[in-house]
């Protein structure tokens, strides 16, 4: 329930219904007091919710596992995550 609520709230730029960083999600859940949800349990719950693991990448100084409900190339997911994490850096021209 906590994971579902965190995804629906969409308060974090890397926790959206179409693209989720499991690292960001685990950190948010931990900050909310859900310390029993580690990376493995979050990954299992995301799978049960219909999300696919797209792969791992480095965003800033941390590694993130990116998840989506629909298949997309990892490069496209990384680009979308980077835009959301740092919207000022996006070249709109």
C-alpha positions in Angstrom: 0.0 0.0 0.0 2.8 2.4 0.9 4.5 1.9 -2.5 1.2 2.4 -4.4 0.6 5.6 -2.5 4.1 6.9 -3.1 3.7 6.2 -6.9 0.3 7.9 -7.0 1.5 11.0 -5.1 4.2 11.6 -7.7 5.9 14.0 -5.3 9.4 13.0 -6.4 10.6 13.6 -10.0 11.9 10.0 -10.3 8.7 8.4 -8.9 6.1 8.8 -11.6 3.5 6.3 -12.8 5.3 5.9 -16.1 8.9 5.7 -14.8 10.2 4.9 -11.4 13.7 4.8 -9.9 13.6 2.0 -7.3 16.4 3.8 -5.4 14.4 7.0 -5.1 11.3 5.0 -4.2 13.1 3.1 -1.5 14.6 6.3 -0.1 11.2 8.0 0.1 9.6 4.9 1.8 12.5 4.8 4.3 12.1 8.5 5.1 8.4 7.8 5.7 9.3 5.2 8.2 8.8 2.1 6.1 12.3 0.6 6.9 11.1 -2.9 6.3 11.0 -2.3 2.5 14.5 -2.8 1.2 15.6 -2.7 -2.5 14.7 -6.4 -3.0 11.2 -6.2 -1.6 10.5 -2.9 -3.5 11.6 -4.7 -6.7 9.4 -7.6 -6.1 6.4 -5.4 -5.4 7.0 -3.3 -8.6 7.1 -6.6 -10.6 3.8 -7.6 -9.0 2.4 -4.2 -10.0 3.3 -4.9 -13.6 6.5 -2.8 -13.8 9.5 -4.0 -15.8 13.1 -3.5 -14.8 14.6 -1.5 -17.7 18.1 -1.5 -16.3 20.6 0.4 -14.1 22.2 3.8 -14.7 24.0 6.5 -12.8 22.1 9.7 -12.3 24.2 12.3 -10.5 26.3 10.5 -7.9 24.0 7.5 -7.4 23.1 4.4 -9.3 19.4 4.0 -10.1 17.4 1.0 -11.3 14.7 2.3 -13.6 11.3 0.6 -13.9 8.3 1.2 -16.3 5.0 -0.5 -17.1 5.7 -0.4 -20.8 8.8 -1.5 -22.5 11.2 1.3 -23.6 14.8 1.4 -24.4 17.1 2.1 -21.4 18.6 5.1 -23.2 15.1 6.7 -23.6 14.3 6.0 -19.9 17.7 7.5 -18.8 17.0 10.6 -20.9 13.5 11.0 -19.4 14.9 10.4 -15.9 17.6 13.0 -16.4 15.1 15.6 -17.7 12.9 15.0 -14.6 15.8 15.1 -12.2 17.2 18.3 -13.6 14.6 20.1 -15.7 16.8 23.2 -16.1 19.3 21.2 -18.1 16.9 20.2 -20.9 17.6 21.8 -24.2 14.1 22.7 -25.6 15.4 24.0 -29.0 
